[in-house]
Amino acid sequence: MRHLKIVMYLFHIYIILSSCAKAQDDRII
């Protein structure tokens, strides 16, 4: 179960980074 917890944690970080990147793209445009 620990492996699943790590995967979910990394996936959560990925979503946050994607949201930040998208916000920057919208800001530049």
C-alpha positions in Angstrom: 0.0 0.0 0.0 3.0 2.3 0.6 3.8 2.2 -3.2 0.3 3.3 -4.1 0.6 6.2 -1.6 3.8 7.3 -3.3 2.2 7.1 -6.7 -0.8 9.2 -5.6 1.6 11.7 -4.0 3.6 12.1 -7.2 0.4 12.3 -9.3 -0.9 15.1 -7.0 2.3 17.1 -7.5 2.1 16.5 -11.3 -1.4 18.0 -11.3 -0.2 21.1 -9.3 2.7 21.6 -11.7 0.5 21.3 -14.7 -1.9 23.8 -13.3 0.9 26.3 -12.6 2.3 25.8 -16.1 -1.1 26.3 -17.7 -1.7 29.4 -15.6 1.7 30.8 -16.9 0.8 30.0 -20.5 -2.6 31.8 -20.1 -0.8 34.8 -18.5 1.8 35.0 -21.4 -0.9 34.8 -24.0 
